[in-house]
Amino acid sequence: MTRTKTYSEAISLLNTCQSNAATIEAIRKSGGRLNEHAVAEMHDYLRKIGYQPNDLNKLNVVHITGTKGKGSTSAFTERILRTHIPNGKIGLYTSPHLCAVRERIRINGEPISEESFARYFFEVWEKLESDPKTLTPQTPQFPIYFRLLTLLAFHVFLSESITATVLEVGIGGLYDSTNIVPKPIVTGITSLGLDHTAVLGNTIEEIARNKAGIYKKDVPALSVVQDKGGEVLKEVAEKNGAPFEVIPTIPSTPLGLPGSHQLINASLAVALCSKFLSIQKYPFNHPSSSSTIPQSFIEPLASTRWPGRCQQVKQGEVTWLLDGAHTIESLRSCAEWAFAGDKKPDVLIFNCSGGRAGESLLGELLETGSKVKGISREELGKEFAKVIFCTNVTYTDGHFKSDLHANAIDPNDLSQLATQNALREAWLKLNPSFNPDDVHAVPSIQHAIKIVRGLGEKQVLVAGSLHLVGGVMEVAGLQDALSMV
């Protein structure tokens, strides 16, 4: 049977490389270091598709990791570089995607086309297919999902002669599949925290040591001011021979991404871009001190877009308030944004990866929201007309859009709506006087959208999961809001 080599076929093959829920949880618990051969395997996969590690230096990489804000920092960085490199091609590799896999691989802010994705995907796939011998007996012939997309991004950017590349780490740093670029132009670490790993027994020092694995010899190694772990970053940088620098917070300035925490992310982006442009000899007005914003950076900082994060979209009678916040800290920031000013969400669509954490996550959302509004938590809870807890399944027939297919969801949990019912119970516990008939646990995003469509003029807050936000954007027809341009 002849392959069609369409985008749809590419996504189907890519999805065969997804890990199941148990494997993904094991990788997360390991901080990304589950496989001691991870980096060696990536080097072997890279060789199979026709490249050597030194080829990646041509991409002129800004490498970014951290626990919080690495995506926002990447977005600010990409926007500044795009403004300052005339006629350049700026590559951006991030994760996860919202509606389409190709969002992860952008050139000058735009996702690569379906046609380009399919063409480059099959060039990579067929080379891997023709060389079945693997590094170890345990190494799969085709790399797992994120590794394959990383290889694809490298292939796309090299084929397209990218001028500069903003490369966001997936998990951790040292063992991450992006960490095979021998000599980036500059590296940076955003705020460290225990949000994703506190329950796993990892200390902040261990997390810092892993993240600092992206620091390379003679490559500027930047970090924001850290509450904890900063000494470890400095120690690893010195051991790796990387000049280390802690970045001060820039003065307050208009930012395209809302939230007071974004000033920290923007500060790192300003420093990364200043280093990059200086090293690569692109002209820009050097500020008098490292805490001052170059004048030409002000506009790109203000015009930065990062879809699905504190994003407001008006669509007919519905105002969508979209934020993929999924930790205590990020939900606090989400609430500070979502309940501020004239925003008054009266419908909540929510999901998270584990129902057991639901009470604390929902509690933070309500607690912070009540402080912003100056009312009690109980009063804030009563302002919601409907609360909907849904799975990340896209459609009512139980199917995912192929780009959003997720093997990571436990099928037993899904069939019983275990997480969604646990979230429903948590909401009613937090809001004992709330009408139970107005709290829904539904099996798909399309179910949730149907409920919203019947409510008339509403402000709908969608939070708890970037996968949920992406699914809502897909089903509700908000794809135009995905642009970063």
LOLUMKE-674635 format. One record per residue (C-alpha): residue number from 1; residue in three letters; x, y, z. Coordinates in nm, 2 decimals. Layout:
BEGIN
    n  res      px      py      pz
  NUM  ala       X       Y       Z
...
***
This chain:
BEGIN
    n  res      px      py      pz
    1  met    0.00    0.00    0.00
    2  thr    0.14    0.34   -0.10
    3  arg    0.17    0.60    0.16
    4  thr   -0.03    0.92    0.11
    5  lys    0.23    1.13    0.30
    6  thr   -0.04    1.38    0.40
    7  tyr   -0.04    1.58    0.73
    8  ser   -0.31    1.35    0.86
    9  glu   -0.09    1.04    0.79
   10  ala    0.21    1.21    0.95
   11  ile    0.01    1.28    1.27
   12  ser   -0.12    0.92    1.28
   13  leu    0.24    0.79    1.26
   14  leu    0.36    1.05    1.52
   15  asn    0.08    0.94    1.76
   16  thr    0.21    0.58    1.75
   17  cys    0.52    0.72    1.93
   18  gln    0.32    0.85    2.22
   19  ser    0.39    0.69    2.56
   20  asn    0.11    0.56    2.78
   21  ala    0.00    0.72    3.11
   22  ala    0.23    0.50    3.32
   23  thr    0.54    0.57    3.11
   24  ile    0.48    0.95    3.11
   25  glu    0.43    0.95    3.48
   26  ala    0.76    0.76    3.53
   27  ile    0.94    1.01    3.31
   28  arg    0.79    1.30    3.50
   29  lys    0.88    1.15    3.84
   30  ser    1.24    1.10    3.72
   31  gly    1.27    1.47    3.62
   32  gly    1.34    1.36    3.27
   33  arg    1.64    1.13    3.36
   34  leu    1.46    0.80    3.34
   35  asn    1.69    0.67    3.07
   36  glu    2.06    0.71    3.13
   37  his    2.12    0.66    2.76
   38  ala    1.88    0.95    2.67
   39  val    2.13    1.19    2.53
   40  ala    2.34    0.92    2.36
   41  glu    2.02    0.79    2.20
   42  met    1.93    1.14    2.07
   43  his    2.28    1.16    1.92
   44  asp    2.22    0.83    1.74
   45  tyr    1.88    0.93    1.61
   46  leu    2.03    1.26    1.49
   47  arg    2.30    1.06    1.30
   48  lys    2.03    0.85    1.14
   49  ile    1.86    1.15    0.99
   50  gly    2.18    1.28    0.85
   51  tyr    2.32    1.52    1.10
   52  gln    2.61    1.56    1.34
   53  pro    2.57    1.75    1.67
   54  asn    2.79    2.03    1.54
   55  asp    2.54    2.09    1.26
   56  leu    2.30    2.22    1.53
   57  asn    2.53    2.51    1.61
   58  lys    2.43    2.66    1.27
   59  leu    2.09    2.72    1.43
   60  asn    2.22    2.99    1.66
   61  val    2.03    2.87    1.96
   62  val    1.89    3.05    2.26
   63  his    1.83    2.76    2.50
   64  ile    1.57    2.81    2.78
   65  thr    1.46    2.60    3.07
   66  gly    1.31    2.65    3.42
   67  thr    1.01    2.53    3.62
   68  lys    0.79    2.84    3.56
   69  gly    0.77    3.08    3.27
   70  lys    0.99    2.92    3.02
   71  gly    0.72    2.93    2.75
   72  ser    0.65    3.30    2.82
   73  thr    1.02    3.38    2.82
   74  ser    1.06    3.20    2.49
   75  ala    0.77    3.40    2.34
   76  phe    0.92    3.73    2.46
   77  thr    1.27    3.63    2.33
   78  glu    1.14    3.53    1.99
   79  arg    0.95    3.85    1.95
   80  ile    1.25    4.07    2.03
   81  leu    1.48    3.88    1.80
   82  arg    1.22    3.89    1.52
   83  thr    1.21    4.27    1.55
   84  his    1.59    4.31    1.56
   85  ile    1.70    4.07    1.28
   86  pro    1.58    4.22    0.95
   87  asn    1.49    3.97    0.69
   88  gly    1.58    3.70    0.93
   89  lys    1.41    3.37    1.00
   90  ile    1.35    3.31    1.37
   91  gly    1.27    2.95    1.47
   92  leu    1.07    2.88    1.78
   93  tyr    1.03    2.53    1.93
   94  thr    0.80    2.50    2.23
   95  ser    0.56    2.25    2.39
   96  pro    0.29    2.15    2.43
   97  his    0.07    2.26    2.14
   98  leu   -0.29    2.38    2.17
   99  cys   -0.48    2.28    1.86
  100  ala   -0.23    2.15    1.61
  101  val    0.11    1.98    1.65
  102  arg    0.27    2.21    1.40
  103  glu    0.23    2.50    1.65
  104  arg    0.54    2.36    1.83
  105  ile    0.76    2.45    1.53
  106  arg    0.72    2.81    1.43
  107  ile    0.91    3.03    1.19
  108  asn    0.87    3.41    1.24
  109  gly    0.58    3.34    1.48
  110  glu    0.37    3.13    1.24
  111  pro    0.33    2.75    1.27
  112  ile    0.48    2.57    0.97
  113  ser    0.22    2.47    0.72
  114  glu    0.05    2.13    0.71
  115  glu    0.23    2.07    0.38
  116  ser    0.57    2.15    0.52
  117  phe    0.51    1.95    0.83
  118  ala    0.42    1.64    0.63
  119  arg    0.71    1.68    0.39
  120  tyr    0.97    1.72    0.66
  121  phe    0.81    1.46    0.89
  122  phe    0.84    1.19    0.62
  123  glu    1.19    1.28    0.54
  124  val    1.28    1.21    0.91
  125  trp    1.05    0.91    0.95
  126  glu    1.18    0.73    0.64
  127  lys    1.54    0.77    0.74
  128  leu    1.47    0.63    1.08
  129  glu    1.27    0.35    0.91
  130  ser    1.56    0.26    0.68
  131  asp    1.81    0.22    0.97
  132  pro    1.64   -0.01    1.23
  133  lys    1.95   -0.09    1.44
  134  thr    1.92    0.09    1.77
  135  leu    2.18    0.21    2.02
  136  thr    2.07   -0.04    2.29
  137  pro    1.82   -0.34    2.28
  138  gln    1.58   -0.13    2.48
  139  thr    1.60    0.17    2.25
  140  pro    1.29    0.19    2.02
  141  gln    1.35    0.22    1.65
  142  phe    1.14    0.54    1.64
  143  pro    1.19    0.79    1.92
  144  ile    0.91    0.87    2.16
  145  tyr    0.68    1.16    2.08
  146  phe    0.87    1.46    2.21
  147  arg    1.21    1.33    2.09
  148  leu    1.07    1.28    1.74
  149  leu    0.93    1.63    1.73
  150  thr    1.26    1.77    1.86
  151  leu    1.44    1.59    1.57
  152  leu    1.18    1.72    1.33
  153  ala    1.23    2.07    1.46
  154  phe    1.60    2.05    1.41
  155  his    1.55    1.91    1.05
  156  val    1.30    2.18    0.97
  157  phe    1.51    2.47    1.10
  158  leu    1.83    2.34    0.93
  159  ser    1.65    2.29    0.60
  160  glu    1.49    2.63    0.62
  161  ser    1.83    2.80    0.70
  162  ile    1.70    2.96    1.02
  163  thr    1.88    3.27    1.14
  164  ala    1.82    3.22    1.51
  165  thr    1.64    2.96    1.71
  166  val    1.46    2.99    2.04
  167  leu    1.47    2.64    2.19
  168  glu    1.25    2.56    2.49
  169  val    1.34    2.25    2.70
  170  gly    1.07    1.99    2.74
  171  ile    1.14    1.83    3.09
  172  gly    1.44    1.91    3.31
  173  gly    1.75    2.01    3.12
  174  leu    2.05    1.78    3.14
  175  tyr    1.87    1.48    2.99
  176  asp    1.62    1.66    2.78
  177  ser    1.62    1.58    2.41
  178  thr    1.68    1.95    2.32
  179  asn    2.01    1.93    2.51
  180  ile    2.23    1.81    2.23
  181  val    2.32    2.14    2.08
  182  pro    2.70    2.16    2.15
  183  lys    2.73    2.53    2.16
  184  pro    2.42    2.76    2.19
  185  ile    2.47    3.13    2.17
  186  val    2.33    3.19    2.51
  187  thr    2.13    2.98    2.77
  188  gly    1.89    3.09    3.04
  189  ile    1.69    2.95    3.34
  190  thr    1.36    3.09    3.45
  191  ser    1.22    3.06    3.80
  192  leu    1.28    2.73    3.98
  193  gly    1.02    2.56    4.19
  194  leu    0.87    2.24    4.32
  195  asp    0.54    2.27    4.14
  196  his    0.57    1.96    3.92
  197  thr    0.81    1.75    4.13
  198  ala    0.75    1.82    4.50
  199  val    0.56    1.50    4.55
  200  leu    0.83    1.30    4.38
  201  gly    1.09    1.35    4.65
  202  asn    1.31    1.58    4.44
  203  thr    1.47    1.87    4.62
  204  ile    1.51    2.22    4.47
  205  glu    1.88    2.15    4.46
  206  glu    1.83    1.84    4.25
  207  ile    1.60    2.03    4.02
  208  ala    1.84    2.31    3.99
  209  arg    2.13    2.07    3.91
  210  asn    1.92    1.91    3.63
  211  lys    1.81    2.24    3.48
  212  ala    2.17    2.37    3.49
  213  gly    2.26    2.08    3.26
  214  ile    2.19    2.32    2.97
  215  tyr    2.49    2.54    3.07
  216  lys    2.78    2.49    2.83
  217  lys    3.15    2.58    2.82
  218  asp    3.21    2.94    2.72
  219  val    2.84    3.00    2.66
  220  pro    2.68    3.28    2.87
  221  ala    2.47    3.11    3.14
  222  leu    2.19    3.34    3.27
  223  ser    1.94    3.30    3.55
  224  val    1.67    3.51    3.70
  225  val    1.70    3.58    4.08
  226  gln    1.61    3.25    4.25
  227  asp    1.44    3.20    4.59
  228  lys    1.63    2.87    4.62
  229  gly    1.87    2.68    4.41
  230  gly    2.07    2.98    4.28
  231  glu    2.39    2.86    4.44
  232  val    2.36    2.52    4.26
  233  leu    2.31    2.69    3.93
  234  lys    2.63    2.90    3.99
  235  glu    2.82    2.59    4.10
  236  val    2.72    2.39    3.79
  237  ala    2.79    2.68    3.56
  238  glu    3.14    2.72    3.70
  239  lys    3.20    2.34    3.67
  240  asn    3.09    2.35    3.31
  241  gly    3.30    2.65    3.23
  242  ala    3.00    2.87    3.16
  243  pro    3.01    3.24    3.25
  244  phe    2.72    3.28    3.50
  245  glu    2.51    3.59    3.55
  246  val    2.20    3.66    3.77
  247  ile    1.96    3.89    3.59
  248  pro    1.80    4.18    3.78
  249  thr    1.44    4.25    3.72
  250  ile    1.38    4.53    3.46
  251  pro    1.17    4.84    3.55
  252  ser    0.79    4.80    3.50
  253  thr    0.70    4.83    3.13
  254  pro    0.39    4.74    2.92
  255  leu    0.39    4.37    2.84
  256  gly    0.18    4.18    2.59
  257  leu    0.14    3.90    2.84
  258  pro   -0.07    3.99    3.15
  259  gly    0.03    3.91    3.51
  260  ser    0.29    4.07    3.75
  261  his    0.50    3.75    3.73
  262  gln    0.57    3.82    3.36
  263  leu    0.81    4.10    3.44
  264  ile    1.05    3.83    3.56
  265  asn    1.02    3.63    3.24
  266  ala    1.05    3.95    3.03
  267  ser    1.37    4.04    3.23
  268  leu    1.54    3.71    3.13
  269  ala    1.42    3.76    2.77
  270  val    1.57    4.11    2.76
  271  ala    1.91    3.97    2.89
  272  leu    1.91    3.67    2.66
  273  cys    1.84    3.89    2.35
  274  ser    2.10    4.15    2.46
  275  lys    2.36    3.88    2.48
  276  phe    2.25    3.72    2.16
  277  leu    2.25    4.04    1.95
  278  ser    2.58    4.15    2.09
  279  ile    2.75    3.82    2.03
  280  gln    2.60    3.79    1.68
  281  lys    2.69    4.16    1.61
  282  tyr    2.33    4.28    1.53
  283  pro    2.29    4.65    1.60
  284  phe    2.07    4.77    1.89
  285  asn    2.10    5.04    2.14
  286  his    2.29    4.91    2.44
  287  pro    2.15    5.04    2.77
  288  ser    2.37    5.20    3.03
  289  ser    2.31    4.92    3.28
  290  ser    2.19    4.56    3.28
  291  ser    1.87    4.66    3.46
  292  thr    1.76    4.90    3.19
  293  ile    1.55    4.80    2.89
  294  pro    1.70    4.88    2.55
  295  gln    1.46    5.13    2.39
  296  ser    1.41    4.91    2.08
  297  phe    1.29    4.62    2.31
  298  ile    0.99    4.81    2.45
  299  glu    0.76    4.76    2.15
  300  pro    0.82    4.39    2.10
  301  leu    0.77    4.32    2.47
  302  ala    0.44    4.50    2.46
  303  ser    0.33    4.32    2.14
  304  thr    0.43    3.96    2.25
  305  arg    0.15    3.70    2.22
  306  trp    0.15    3.36    2.38
  307  pro   -0.18    3.18    2.30
  308  gly   -0.38    3.00    2.58
  309  arg   -0.21    3.19    2.86
  310  cys   -0.41    3.47    3.02
  311  gln   -0.58    3.52    2.69
  312  gln   -0.92    3.69    2.64
  313  val   -1.12    3.62    2.33
  314  lys   -1.46    3.77    2.24
  315  gln   -1.68    3.54    2.03
  316  gly   -2.04    3.65    1.98
  317  glu   -2.21    3.64    2.32
  318  val   -1.93    3.45    2.49
  319  thr   -1.61    3.61    2.62
  320  trp   -1.35    3.33    2.67
  321  leu   -1.09    3.37    2.94
  322  leu   -0.83    3.11    2.85
  323  asp   -0.54    3.01    3.08
  324  gly   -0.37    2.67    3.09
  325  ala   -0.27    2.73    3.46
  326  his   -0.23    2.39    3.63
  327  thr   -0.03    2.45    3.95
  328  ile   -0.11    2.63    4.27
  329  glu    0.11    2.92    4.18
  330  ser    0.00    2.95    3.82
  331  leu   -0.37    2.93    3.93
  332  arg   -0.30    3.22    4.17
  333  ser   -0.17    3.42    3.88
  334  cys   -0.46    3.31    3.66
  335  ala   -0.71    3.43    3.93
  336  glu   -0.54    3.77    3.96
  337  trp   -0.59    3.82    3.59
  338  ala   -0.93    3.65    3.54
  339  phe   -1.11    3.84    3.82
  340  ala   -0.94    4.18    3.77
  341  gly   -1.11    4.49    3.62
  342  asp   -1.43    4.44    3.43
  343  lys   -1.37    4.06    3.39
  344  lys   -1.64    3.87    3.57
  345  pro   -1.63    3.50    3.49
  346  asp   -1.97    3.33    3.55
  347  val   -1.89    2.99    3.39
  348  leu   -1.59    2.77    3.48
  349  ile   -1.46    2.49    3.26
  350  phe   -1.19    2.30    3.44
  351  asn   -0.98    1.98    3.43
  352  cys   -0.65    1.87    3.59
  353  ser   -0.44    1.56    3.57
  354  gly   -0.54    1.43    3.91
  355  gly   -0.87    1.48    4.09
  356  arg   -0.69    1.45    4.43
  357  ala   -0.52    1.78    4.38
  358  gly   -0.85    1.94    4.27
  359  glu   -0.96    2.08    4.61
  360  ser   -0.63    2.27    4.66
  361  leu   -0.62    2.40    4.29
  362  leu   -0.99    2.51    4.29
  363  gly   -0.94    2.65    4.64
  364  glu   -0.65    2.87    4.53
  365  leu   -0.86    2.99    4.23
  366  leu   -1.15    3.09    4.45
  367  glu   -0.93    3.23    4.74
  368  thr   -0.73    3.45    4.51
  369  gly   -1.03    3.55    4.30
  370  ser   -1.22    3.66    4.62
  371  lys   -0.93    3.88    4.73
  372  val   -0.92    4.04    4.38
  373  lys   -1.29    4.11    4.39
  374  gly   -1.30    4.21    4.76
  375  ile   -1.57    3.96    4.85
  376  ser   -1.58    3.63    5.04
  377  arg   -1.49    3.30    4.88
  378  glu   -1.85    3.18    4.92
  379  glu   -1.98    3.49    4.75
  380  leu   -1.74    3.45    4.46
  381  gly   -1.85    3.08    4.42
  382  lys   -2.21    3.19    4.39
  383  glu   -2.13    3.42    4.10
  384  phe   -2.08    3.12    3.88
  385  ala   -2.39    3.01    3.69
  386  lys   -2.24    2.68    3.58
  387  val   -1.93    2.48    3.66
  388  ile   -1.82    2.22    3.42
  389  phe   -1.55    1.95    3.48
  390  cys   -1.47    1.77    3.15
  391  thr   -1.21    1.53    3.02
  392  asn   -0.96    1.64    2.75
  393  val   -1.14    1.42    2.50
  394  thr   -1.23    1.64    2.21
  395  tyr   -1.57    1.52    2.08
  396  thr   -1.89    1.37    2.21
  397  asp   -1.84    1.05    2.02
  398  gly   -1.53    0.98    2.24
  399  his   -1.27    1.06    1.98
  400  phe   -0.99    1.31    1.99
  401  lys   -0.89    1.54    1.71
  402  ser   -0.58    1.36    1.58
  403  asp   -0.35    1.64    1.68
  404  leu   -0.49    1.62    2.03
  405  his   -0.49    1.25    2.08
  406  ala   -0.35    1.15    2.42
  407  asn   -0.24    0.81    2.53
  408  ala   -0.14    0.96    2.86
  409  ile   -0.50    0.96    2.99
  410  asp   -0.57    0.65    3.20
  411  pro   -0.86    0.47    3.02
  412  asn   -1.01    0.35    3.35
  413  asp   -1.02    0.70    3.49
  414  leu   -1.17    0.82    3.16
  415  ser   -1.45    0.57    3.15
  416  gln   -1.56    0.64    3.50
  417  leu   -1.50    1.01    3.48
  418  ala   -1.31    0.96    3.81
  419  thr   -1.11    1.28    3.80
  420  gln   -1.41    1.49    3.69
  421  asn   -1.63    1.35    3.96
  422  ala   -1.36    1.41    4.22
  423  leu   -1.34    1.77    4.10
  424  arg   -1.71    1.80    4.12
  425  glu   -1.71    1.68    4.48
  426  ala   -1.42    1.92    4.56
  427  trp   -1.62    2.21    4.42
  428  leu   -1.93    2.13    4.62
  429  lys   -1.71    2.08    4.94
  430  leu   -1.56    2.43    4.88
  431  asn   -1.90    2.57    4.80
  432  pro   -2.15    2.38    5.02
  433  ser   -2.45    2.61    4.92
  434  phe   -2.39    2.58    4.55
  435  asn   -2.67    2.41    4.35
  436  pro   -2.54    2.05    4.27
  437  asp   -2.75    2.06    3.95
  438  asp   -2.53    2.34    3.81
  439  val   -2.20    2.14    3.86
  440  his   -2.14    1.91    3.56
  441  ala   -1.90    1.62    3.51
  442  val   -1.90    1.55    3.14
  443  pro   -1.70    1.31    2.91
  444  ser   -1.58    1.55    2.64
  445  ile   -1.49    1.91    2.56
  446  gln   -1.77    1.92    2.30
  447  his   -2.02    1.83    2.58
  448  ala   -1.89    2.13    2.78
  449  ile   -1.92    2.37    2.48
  450  lys   -2.28    2.26    2.42
  451  ile   -2.37    2.36    2.77
  452  val   -2.20    2.70    2.73
  453  arg   -2.37    2.76    2.40
  454  gly   -2.71    2.74    2.56
  455  leu   -2.64    3.00    2.83
  456  gly   -2.64    3.32    2.63
  457  glu   -2.41    3.61    2.72
  458  lys   -2.14    3.47    2.95
  459  gln   -1.77    3.51    3.05
  460  val   -1.62    3.16    3.05
  461  leu   -1.30    3.09    3.24
  462  val   -1.11    2.78    3.11
  463  ala   -0.83    2.66    3.33
  464  gly   -0.64    2.37    3.48
  465  ser   -0.48    2.22    3.17
  466  leu   -0.32    2.35    2.85
  467  his   -0.46    2.04    2.68
  468  leu   -0.81    2.15    2.79
  469  val   -0.76    2.51    2.67
  470  gly   -0.64    2.38    2.33
  471  gly   -0.94    2.15    2.30
  472  val   -1.18    2.43    2.38
  473  met   -1.01    2.65    2.12
  474  glu   -1.05    2.38    1.87
  475  val   -1.42    2.29    1.94
  476  ala   -1.53    2.65    1.99
  477  gly   -1.36    2.77    1.67
  478  leu   -1.10    3.00    1.83
  479  gln   -0.81    2.90    1.60
  480  asp   -0.76    3.26    1.49
  481  ala   -0.65    3.33    1.85
  482  leu   -0.35    3.10    1.80
  483  ser   -0.14    3.36    1.61
  484  met    0.17    3.51    1.77
  485  val    0.21    3.76    1.49
***
